[in-house]
Amino acid sequence: MEVEMETKMQESNESVKKKTKTEPDEERYDNESMSDSPCESVPSTSESPNKETQLKDSCDPLSLIKNAVVVLTRLPDYKISALRPPTPQQFYSEDDSYSSSDSDMVWEQDDDSSDSDFSLSNNKRKTQKKNSSRNGNNNEQAPIIVSSAFAHCSTETTKVRPNLPEKEVAVGMMILAKRKTMKWQRGKIVDIVTKEDGRLKYKVCFEEKGRSLVSGHHIAFDTTPDREQLYVGARVVVRFPDHKFRPGVLSELPSRKNRLRFLVFIDDHTPLYLGLPSFHLVCRPLDDILEDIPDDTHKAFMARYLRDWPYPHLTQYKAGQMLNVQLNGVYQRSEVQAVDCSVMQVLFQDTQVREWIHRGSIRLQHMARFLDISTVEEQDYDSD
């Protein structure tokens, strides 16, 4: 028994020795195999062979390559418009345009300037400064004058007469015809007369008695025009709420900037926002529609307005501000009551009369001075 036990103990000792000899070799083999792998890792005796295999597999360079996928998404129209190149300032109303800084031209009066000293700057708006007032009124501020873009769409800014066939004018038609300078009335064409020089004249019998022989640019269709027929600079006749008809020039087409309305300048310089049913197209307008405007001052204003379109110059006022507005040839103290897109309502202090005026009107003292300076600068530039 003792011999058998000694024999077993010797065998067990020999097996232990063999293990101790083989373990370093296995460990060295593992270290060498790990060092050859592309990823360095620390061997751990606690990891199972499966986990070690997964680690080696994950270190394969091919498994680390990701496939790029391009996804195209169509942007909404408003985002596309926002990504277009910068243009002069757009505005919706006085409130949001007042704080915008991307206008094309900015003008304001300095605090230390005299009545004839003003400053012009491009591509940068100065911070609005309070204008020193001799009468101590703190509400008076030098306005900012900007050149504003109305829209990017050509259908909202076009000032070219569309190439459409002319509507026929025939005897027996009901039309609107010029009775006086600022007075048009409804009547019927009773005869068409051809002059020696080839011009056509239309004999009109008015509903309110009387007859007149007028030219084609002094009669207008009695029907509502199609939207496609209208453009900035079109010669039109508009119906007032009192059912009177007055001539004017179309100055804005419907867009988001003016809440989808038409702006028209009446020949007496009055601005109005109206809907399509109030308009009547002149049948045979002159090539230069400004020749039909009787007032020279308003004619000069409209010439500049149409030249600058779609970037008309506008003053920026807020309700409560004081300013000087011309009334009957004299500047009078006024207060801004409300602002509606391109027009504002002012209250004359002396008479307490309210009136809507265009924000670029030459009746505004600051705008008149600005236009005078701009004209002088343009003349100097042309002379150079």
LUMTORRO-756846 format. One line per 8 residues: for each residue x, y, z of C-alpha. Coordinates in nm, 4 decimals, m for minus. Layout:
X Y Z | ...
END
This chain:
0.0000 0.0000 0.0000 | 0.2776 0.2338 0.0906 | 0.4512 0.1590 m0.2389 | 0.1338 0.2319 m0.4357 | 0.0813 0.5625 m0.2588 | 0.4387 0.6729 m0.3232 | 0.3984 0.5812 m0.6894 | 0.0812 0.7911 m0.7201
0.2440 1.0886 m0.5470 | 0.5377 1.0753 m0.7865 | 0.3003 1.0669 m1.0832 | 0.1071 1.3672 m0.9517 | 0.4264 1.5651 m0.8973 | 0.5423 1.4921 m1.2483 | 0.2080 1.6080 m1.3913 | 0.2319 1.9337 m1.1945
0.5795 1.9943 m1.3258 | 0.4615 1.9367 m1.6804 | 0.1829 2.1857 m1.6348 | 0.4132 2.4509 m1.4985 | 0.6358 2.4044 m1.7997 | 0.3558 2.4188 m2.0568 | 0.1722 2.7193 m1.9083 | 0.4497 2.9737 m1.9825
0.4686 2.8399 m2.3364 | 0.0943 2.8797 m2.3828 | 0.1056 3.2224 m2.2261 | 0.3930 3.3261 m2.4531 | 0.2021 3.1938 m2.7501 | m0.1018 3.3985 m2.6536 | 0.1022 3.7148 m2.6121 | 0.2688 3.6671 m2.9480
m0.0604 3.6078 m3.1239 | m0.2125 3.9165 m2.9637 | 0.0823 4.1345 m3.0562 | 0.0421 4.0311 m3.4176 | m0.3189 4.1468 m3.4269 | m0.3917 4.4978 m3.5594 | m0.5502 4.6043 m3.2325 | m0.3644 4.6094 m2.9032
m0.5373 4.4531 m2.6081 | m0.4476 4.3252 m2.2647 | m0.5020 3.9526 m2.2219 | m0.7245 3.8535 m1.9405 | m0.7504 3.5127 m1.7907 | m1.1111 3.5789 m1.6996 | m1.2239 3.6060 m2.0603 | m1.3613 3.3030 m2.2305
m1.2283 3.1896 m2.5719 | m1.5514 3.3071 m2.7341 | m1.5067 3.6630 m2.6099 | m1.1453 3.6692 m2.7222 | m1.2520 3.5577 m3.0642 | m1.5130 3.8335 m3.0788 | m1.2500 4.0917 m2.9804 | m1.0223 3.9774 m3.2570
m1.3034 3.9818 m3.5065 | m1.4050 4.3356 m3.4043 | m1.0505 4.4568 m3.4641 | m1.0735 4.3614 m3.8289 | m1.0166 4.6895 m4.0295 | m1.2804 4.5918 m4.2825 | m1.5433 4.5778 m4.0130 | m1.4681 4.9403 m3.9090
m1.5523 5.0872 m4.2502 | m1.8941 5.2632 m4.2557 | m2.1070 5.3094 m4.5632 | m2.2046 5.6745 m4.6399 | m2.5688 5.7331 m4.7255 | m2.6918 6.0617 m4.8821 | m3.0521 6.1592 m4.8107 | m3.2053 6.4411 m5.0196
m3.4890 6.6400 m4.8652 | m3.6864 6.9068 m5.0509 | m3.6851 7.2352 m4.8598 | m3.9991 7.4482 m4.8267 | m4.0221 7.7608 m5.0419 | m3.9658 7.9924 m4.7487 | m3.6349 7.8217 m4.6650 | m3.5241 7.8393 m5.0282
m3.5966 8.2138 m5.0304 | m3.3969 8.2557 m4.7104 | m3.0921 8.0863 m4.8702 | m3.0858 8.3181 m5.1693 | m2.8188 8.5919 m5.1949 | m2.8774 8.8949 m4.9712 | m3.1111 9.1584 m5.1056 | m3.2276 9.4913 m4.9675
m3.4483 9.4758 m4.6659 | m3.7881 9.3111 m4.6860 | m4.0647 9.4237 m4.4622 | m4.4097 9.3169 m4.3509 | m4.4966 9.6103 m4.1326 | m4.3271 9.8930 m3.9489 | m4.2700 9.6875 m3.6367 | m4.0555 9.4145 m3.7891
m3.8807 9.6342 m4.0436 | m3.7694 9.8761 m3.7761 | m3.5288 9.6261 m3.6261 | m3.4002 9.4747 m3.9491 | m3.0451 9.5489 m4.0584 | m3.0180 9.4158 m4.4130 | m3.1369 9.7224 m4.6013 | m2.9668 9.8397 m4.9179
m2.9520 10.2082 m4.8349 | m2.9941 10.3810 m4.5020 | m3.0176 10.7506 m4.4245 | m3.0727 10.9375 m4.1046 | m3.0084 11.2812 m3.9615 | m2.7270 11.3241 m3.7101 | m2.7765 11.4929 m3.3746 | m2.5224 11.7648 m3.4450
m2.6346 11.8363 m3.7998 | m2.7963 12.1513 m3.9214 | m3.1056 12.1593 m4.1392 | m2.8963 12.1069 m4.4515 | m2.6405 11.8559 m4.3177 | m2.7297 11.4890 m4.3513 | m2.5398 11.1644 m4.3750 | m2.5725 10.8826 m4.6252
m2.4365 10.5322 m4.5669 | m2.4568 10.2076 m4.7668 | m2.4956 9.8486 m4.6428 | m2.4956 9.9504 m4.2769 | m2.7689 10.0958 m4.0607 | m2.6791 10.3368 m3.7906 | m2.8510 10.3189 m3.4565 | m3.1451 10.5557 m3.4531
m3.0644 10.8746 m3.2694 | m3.2949 11.1260 m3.1099 | m3.3030 11.4534 m3.2940 | m3.2581 11.7614 m3.0827 | m3.5785 11.9618 m3.0871 | m3.5986 12.3316 m3.0203 | m3.9444 12.3013 m2.8727 | m3.8281 12.0294 m2.6326
m4.0456 11.7527 m2.7791 | m3.8778 11.4213 m2.6945 | m4.0948 11.2214 m2.9362 | m3.9260 11.3627 m3.2455 | m3.6600 11.1345 m3.3886 | m3.4667 11.1421 m3.7112 | m3.6239 10.8684 m3.9249 | m3.4343 10.5917 m4.0949
m3.4818 10.5812 m4.4709 | m3.4393 10.2429 m4.6349 | m3.4574 10.0986 m4.9820 | m3.6850 9.7988 m4.9359 | m3.7355 9.4908 m5.1493 | m4.1004 9.3960 m5.1849 | m4.0716 9.0449 m5.3229 | m3.8524 8.8033 m5.5163
m4.1232 8.6646 m5.7428 | m4.1438 8.8340 m6.0816 | m4.5236 8.8213 m6.0752 | m4.5158 9.0499 m5.7695 | m4.2587 9.3005 m5.8933 | m4.3120 9.3255 m6.2688 | m4.3370 9.6742 m6.4124 | m4.3497 9.5690 m6.7761
m4.6775 9.5721 m6.9616 | m4.7731 9.2119 m7.0434 | m4.7807 9.1167 m7.4083 | m5.1508 9.0465 m7.4300 | m5.3934 9.1237 m7.7142 | m5.5786 9.4506 m7.6715 | m5.9447 9.4327 m7.5889 | m6.1742 9.5740 m7.8511
m6.3333 9.9139 m7.8021 | m6.6576 9.9413 m7.9964 | m6.9633 10.1598 m8.0326 | m7.2289 10.0825 m7.7717 | m6.9793 9.9814 m7.5015 | m7.0207 10.1087 m7.1453 | m6.6962 10.2683 m7.0325 | m6.5530 10.5167 m6.7839
m6.4437 10.8449 m6.9420 | m6.2632 11.1557 m6.8238 | m6.5031 11.4389 m6.7449 | m6.2608 11.6658 m6.5594 | m5.8994 11.6416 m6.4445 | m5.9761 11.4325 m6.1358 | m6.3274 11.3232 m6.2266 | m6.4246 11.0274 m6.4438
m6.7806 10.9115 m6.5044 | m6.9597 10.6150 m6.6522 | m7.0955 10.6549 m7.0060 | m7.1523 10.4879 m7.3406 | m6.9534 10.5159 m7.6626 | m7.1919 10.6442 m7.9281 | m6.9423 10.7055 m8.2084 | m6.5754 10.6587 m8.3024
m6.4179 10.9406 m8.5035 | m6.0949 10.9059 m8.7036 | m5.8895 11.2258 m8.7250 | m5.6816 11.3332 m9.0245 | m5.3604 11.2187 m8.8550 | m5.5111 10.8740 m8.7981 | m5.5855 10.9159 m8.4294 | m5.9108 10.7786 m8.2969
m6.1493 10.9826 m8.0847 | m6.4438 10.8423 m7.8936 | m6.7700 11.0285 m7.8548 | m6.9110 10.9455 m7.5107 | m7.2582 11.0069 m7.3764 | m7.2437 11.0215 m6.9943 | m7.5097 10.8748 m6.7697 | m7.5261 11.2008 m6.5741
m7.6018 11.4056 m6.8865 | m7.3506 11.5628 m7.1199 | m7.1287 11.4420 m7.4020 | m6.7564 11.4535 m7.4664 | m6.5057 11.3625 m7.7377 | m6.2067 11.1952 m7.5741 | m5.8914 11.0037 m7.6667 | m5.8266 10.6356 m7.6011
m5.6119 10.7110 m7.2947 | m5.9045 10.8977 m7.1392 | m6.1452 10.6052 m7.1373 | m6.1332 10.2908 m6.9224 | m6.3070 9.9556 m6.9396 | m6.6131 9.9258 m6.7195 | m6.5219 9.5683 m6.6260 | m6.2817 9.4332 m6.3627
m5.9435 9.3441 m6.5182 | m5.7773 9.0068 m6.4912 | m5.4835 8.9754 m6.2531 | m5.2535 8.8956 m6.5471 | m5.3297 9.2335 m6.7055 | m5.2005 9.4362 m6.4102 | m4.8426 9.5488 m6.3493 | m4.6607 9.8198 m6.1557
m4.6952 10.1384 m6.3603 | m5.0288 10.0470 m6.5178 | m5.2614 10.3394 m6.5849 | m5.5865 10.2721 m6.4010 | m5.9093 10.4294 m6.2799 | m6.0236 10.3321 m5.9302 | m6.3623 10.3431 m5.7659 | m6.3725 10.5151 m5.4297
m6.6090 10.4080 m5.1501 | m6.8304 10.7048 m5.2414 | m6.8636 10.5506 m5.5931 | m6.6592 10.8266 m5.7530 | m6.3917 10.7388 m6.0068 | m6.0413 10.8873 m6.0100 | m5.7320 10.8152 m6.2242 | m5.4063 10.6832 m6.0872
m5.1015 10.4613 m6.1335 | m5.0756 10.1092 m5.9953 | m4.7783 10.1051 m5.7560 | m4.7777 9.7678 m5.5760 | m4.8994 9.4216 m5.6686 | m5.0392 9.1851 m5.4051 | m4.7751 9.0064 m5.1963 | m4.7137 8.8980 m4.8402
m4.5469 9.2331 m4.7744 | m4.8684 9.4301 m4.8296 | m5.1146 9.1630 m4.7129 | m5.2202 9.0732 m5.0660 | m5.3468 9.4163 m5.1681 | m5.2946 9.6562 m5.4577 | m5.1439 9.9985 m5.3903 | m5.2379 10.2826 m5.6221
m5.1269 10.6447 m5.6336 | m5.4089 10.8767 m5.7317 | m5.3018 11.1671 m5.9531 | m5.3256 11.4025 m5.6521 | m5.0542 11.1976 m5.4704 | m5.3017 11.0109 m5.2487 | m5.1989 10.6461 m5.1776 | m5.4673 10.3785 m5.1413
m5.4687 10.0057 m5.0710 | m5.7520 9.8466 m5.2671 | m5.8807 9.5126 m5.3887 | m5.9051 9.3990 m5.7490 | m6.2786 9.4835 m5.7940 | m6.2016 9.8554 m5.7464 | m5.9748 9.8730 m6.0536 | m6.0478 9.9616 m6.4146
m5.7796 9.9538 m6.6836 | m5.7403 10.2485 m6.9178 | m5.8259 10.1295 m7.2683 | m5.5389 10.2793 m7.4703 | m5.2728 10.4137 m7.2304 | m4.9894 10.6352 m7.3522 | m4.6448 10.4863 m7.3977 | m4.5327 10.7201 m7.1192
m4.8193 10.7117 m6.8703 | m4.6606 10.9966 m6.6703 | m4.7647 11.2427 m6.9410 | m5.1206 11.1975 m6.8195 | m5.0381 11.3190 m6.4657 | m5.1266 11.6889 m6.4414 | m4.9243 11.7775 m6.1299 | m4.5532 11.8201 m6.2045
m4.4408 11.7447 m5.8493 | m4.6325 11.4176 m5.8367 | m4.5161 11.3358 m6.1880 | m4.1520 11.3700 m6.0765 | m4.2226 11.1556 m5.7704 | m4.3819 10.8795 m5.9777 | m4.0947 10.8887 m6.2271 | m3.8465 10.8221 m5.9485
m4.0731 10.5656 m5.7820 | m4.1054 10.3601 m6.0999 | m3.7350 10.3900 m6.1677 | m3.6458 10.2588 m5.8188 | m3.9071 9.9831 m5.8114 | m3.8948 9.7193 m5.6622 | m3.6694 9.9022 m5.4138 | m3.8620 10.2200 m5.3278
m3.7279 10.4509 m5.0595 | m3.9365 10.4485 m4.7420 | m3.9098 10.6293 m4.4107 | m3.9506 10.4231 m4.0965 | m4.1731 10.5746 m3.8324 | m4.3586 10.4330 m3.5351 | m4.6865 10.5402 m3.3829 | m4.6385 10.8386 m3.1544
m4.3452 10.9929 m3.3403 | m4.3603 11.3584 m3.4387 | m4.2742 11.4856 m3.7858 | m4.3359 11.7679 m4.0294 | m4.5790 11.6982 m4.3136 | m4.6681 11.9352 m4.5939 | m5.0311 12.0461 m4.6079 | m5.1457 12.3070 m4.8602
m4.7841 12.3952 m4.9341 | m4.6835 12.4486 m4.5691 | m4.5084 12.2056 m4.3335 | m4.7193 12.1367 m4.0295 | m4.6511 11.9531 m3.7059 | m4.7988 11.6037 m3.7155 | m4.8034 11.2831 m3.5142 | m4.7930 10.9295 m3.6520
m5.1129 10.7472 m3.5573 | m5.0689 10.4114 m3.7321 | m4.8471 10.2342 m3.9867 | m4.9876 9.9990 m4.2507 | m4.7189 9.8493 m4.4754 | m4.6141 10.1310 m4.7133 | m4.8521 10.3960 m4.5791 | m4.9049 10.5639 m4.2431
m5.1766 10.7738 m4.0880 | m5.0769 11.1126 m3.9489 | m5.2659 11.3573 m3.7307 | m5.2109 11.7276 m3.7997 | m5.1751 11.9014 m3.4654 | m5.3353 12.2325 m3.5614 | m5.6437 12.1046 m3.7414 | m5.6729 11.7574 m3.5805
m5.7276 11.6152 m3.9296 | m5.6133 11.2594 m4.0028 | m5.4695 11.1580 m4.3377 | m5.3003 10.8516 m4.4891 | m4.9623 10.9296 m4.6481 | m4.7102 10.7125 m4.8281 | m4.3945 10.6504 m4.6256 | m4.1858 10.7668 m4.9197
m4.3978 11.0734 m4.9944 | m4.2316 11.4007 m5.0860 | m4.4737 11.5658 m4.8440 | m4.2588 11.4308 m4.5590 | m3.9917 11.6877 m4.4783 | m3.7191 11.4305 m4.4124 | m3.7944 11.2461 m4.7368 | m3.8000 11.5657 m4.9418
m3.4558 11.6598 m4.8076 | m3.3236 11.3107 m4.8701 | m3.4442 11.3123 m5.2306 | m3.2904 11.6553 m5.2872 | m2.9539 11.5332 m5.1627 | m2.9801 11.2126 m5.3671 | m3.0553 11.4148 m5.6801 | m2.7519 11.6368 m5.6244
m2.5274 11.3356 m5.5673 | m2.6554 11.1673 m5.8835 | m2.5888 11.4822 m6.0836 | m2.2361 11.5049 m5.9422 | m2.1773 11.1371 m6.0243 | m2.3003 11.1837 m6.3826 | m2.0791 11.4893 m6.4280 | m1.7726 11.2907 m6.3175
END
